Structure formats: C-alpha cells, structure tokens
C-alpha cells in the first residue's frame, strides 16, 4: 500500500514537472505579453503600430547594447511583431568590437538602420526615435514645413505654454474679451516635434524683405499672425500658391491678417466674429466650442473630440471661381452661434449667426486653364502652364512642393486650408484629445502624404481628465446629487423597516 502511494506520488510529480517543462518550452516559441500599466509603458503606441503596418520597404536594424539597455532591446523586438519587413541584429560593442568598428559605432545605445534608400544611424533610444527613424529610412528625404515669421505668430521653436485649469481662466484666456499679450506667446514646440517625428523638417522664414517662399517648401503654415502682412508678403504667398504650393492659415478672431485677397481668390469667407457654444464647450469657457462629429474627409477620419479656444467662423463663399472647390472640414454644433459683439456673449437674433458654423475650410484651386464668369456664362481659355519637368509635375514641384501630378495640358492644383483659430495647436492644447491629430492630419494632407493621416507621435505629458461642459455637469450630478440621494434613500428605507 505504501509502495503504491509512493509510486502515485512519483508519477504525479513527474507528470507535473513534465507539464511545467513543456509549458516553459512552448513559452520560448509562443510568447505573450500583458502590459498592465495604465499608460501602456511596455507596449507600442497605436500610432507606431500603424506606421509599422504601412512599411513597404525592407529595413535591417542593428542595435548595439549592453546589459543596462535590456529594456530598449526588448522594445525593438516588439517592432518585429507587427511587420515582416524589419529584421534585427543585436550586438554588444564590447564583445563584438570588429562588427561595431565596421559600422562606425563607438558606444552602446547606437542603432543602425539599413534600407535600399541608404543607411541611417541614430543614438536615441525612445519609441518616438525608432519610429521616426523608420519613417525617414523608408520615405527618403524629409519634406520642409515652412512657418511664416515676423508678425508675432506662434513660434515653432518655443516651449512656452500656460495652465488652463478651472479658476484660472480669468487670468489668461483665449476667448471673448481676451487681449493678446505680444511678449507672452504660446509656442508650437510640440507641433514641431510631432512634424519632425513624421519626417518633416521645420524652418521659420521671413517675407518682409521681398524674398519668395522657399522653393522646397512642401507646406506653408501661417500660425496666427497678430500684425497684418505687408502687400509684398501677400503677393509672395499668392505666387507660391499659384505655382502649386499648399498652405495652412490659422487666423484668430478679431485680428486682421492682410491675407483676405488670397482668401477671396480661393472662395473662402472669413467672418468677423467669435463662435460661442453654450452647450458643447471645453471646461467652462463658452468660447471654446467642442466638436465631436465631422464631415466625411481624410483629415477628420477617426478623429476624436477637438476644441478651439477662441475661434472665428470661416466658410466657403456661395459664389466663387469655377476652378475652385471648397468644402467644410470642421463644423460646430447646432447650439453654437457667431458672436459679433466683442464685449458680451449673448445671442442677438438678426445680428449673430446661428449654428452650426464652419470653422475649418479646405479649398483646392486648379490651374492650367483660365476660368472666368461673364454675364452668367462660364468660359474657358487655355492658360500657359508652368514648365513640367521630367518627373511629370509642375515647376513648383521640382523643389518639393506637395503638388499633384500635372494632368493633360499641364494642369495642376494647389491646396489651401483655413482654420479660424491658432491656439488649438499650441503647446497648451496640442496634447489634449484630438487637437494634435487634427493638426498633423491637415499638414500631411496638404503635403500629399495621405498615407500618414491618423498617425500621431506619442507625447509624454502628465495624465489629465479632459471634460466638456456637458460631461462636467453629468459628473457633478452623478457624484454630488444622484449617488448621495440613492444612499440616503436606502438608509431611510432600512431605518423605516427596522422601526
């Protein structure tokens, strides 16, 4: 009897060990990771995964590491799980000095990426660094995003930002009654970093001296000028657009920009108002309308809630050049209205315009033919098109502008996106909800990089809960009124029953 029990115990122990050994062996073949951190610290961001799923060219990555960089090595190994286009080699430069010397590597922490387009060496070890490097090596040379300077625009090199919390809105705000303080400007450093992380090169430039827009500029960005542009600056921008360039104008309410002639040419009307939304707004600021639904367009595809701290309405003109097509991109809710009084937010029927209101418009103008309207008739006359280089694009494209390929007769087009606010993309609000994604989607679309729309590099900010006014009221009612009332009723019921 004792021997039989000992045999059963031995068999049971051997079976258990066999199962554990088998599970250990299978775990080396089929690995599973469960990231239990709230911010997904040990997982790739959805944006990086989307980039990897769109990689078309094979890339070989060699990472030189030491035992202190084990987590970085594991991070890179995660990249290989989402695409078969990436292959990896891992070396310790101290144990493999000959291999490191052949690739010019001196220190651990260096990554070498090789593709058919060339070799790229980086020293950064964050997810954004690796994702940016993969974009650069697979897409070739970066495109140039040009930020206009000289009119107190938001600075893409500035890290300036401000806190906008409940109870502090009176000291610094963007909506009705706010004044622009020229020595205290919001920065666009977060937007610049996001552009650079998606293979853009960002530069500031001046037009006041009569210089043209740089020929290799892919997208011209005018980020909230506070001083009107000079006529020669407007003329330079107009020539750039007529050459097939693309531009994004972010124009704040109650500020004259001097760009009105270009807006008229592209069939866009800029209203002298500020949008007020008493129902759907961000925090307690009525002049920060929140938008949750959008017209169908690539720019707003799968876009979450966005908000605009102090925005004017901008809409397609009812009558415009037949060569121009204009469409709304972002529209506020029906509860909004355009306030023309700069002192008080109160709807005045007959003076203020009822919502929904358009606050972002995209206009595309076709060139190569001269479209004119005479006495209700449309006539078309051939217009000499720019010289078309060998690559089949118009002259402005040779410098890198985001033009579509010239069609029959040398036809081509330019894109102009106008939004009635510049604050939504500044450092204070870029990382909130869908604001940063909207800015990046717009720039990628203007640069004819539709394949990158929806991809936003990860940002590292302190976690916050962002609520609209309706969500704040619902939370207050639930936490302060409903739950205590239910608890009180249950308590009264128990007391009454025991009584």
Secondary structure, DSSP 8 states (H G I E B T S, - for coil): -HHHHHHHHHHHHHHHHHHHHHHHHHHHHS------STT-TTS--HHHHHHHHT--S-EEEEEE--GGGHHHHHHHHHHTTS-SSEEEEEE-TTT-HHHHHHTT--STTEEEEEETTEEEEE---SHHHHHHHHHHHHH-S-EEEEEE-SSS--BTT--------TT-TTTS-SSTT----TTS--B-HHHHHHHHHTTEEEEEE--TTS----TTEEEEEEE--SS---HHHHHHHHHHHHTT-EEEEE--TT---S-HHHHHHTTEEE-S-EEEESSSBBTT-TTEEEE----S-GGGTT---EEEES---EEE-SS--TTEEEEEEEE--TTEEEE--SS-----BTTBEES--EEEEEEEEEESEEEEEETTEEEEEE-------TTSS-GGGGGT-------GGG-EEEEEEEES-SGGGSTTTTTSTTHHHHHHHHHHHHTT-GGGTT-------------BHHHHHHHHIIIIIIHHHHHHHHHHHHHHHH-
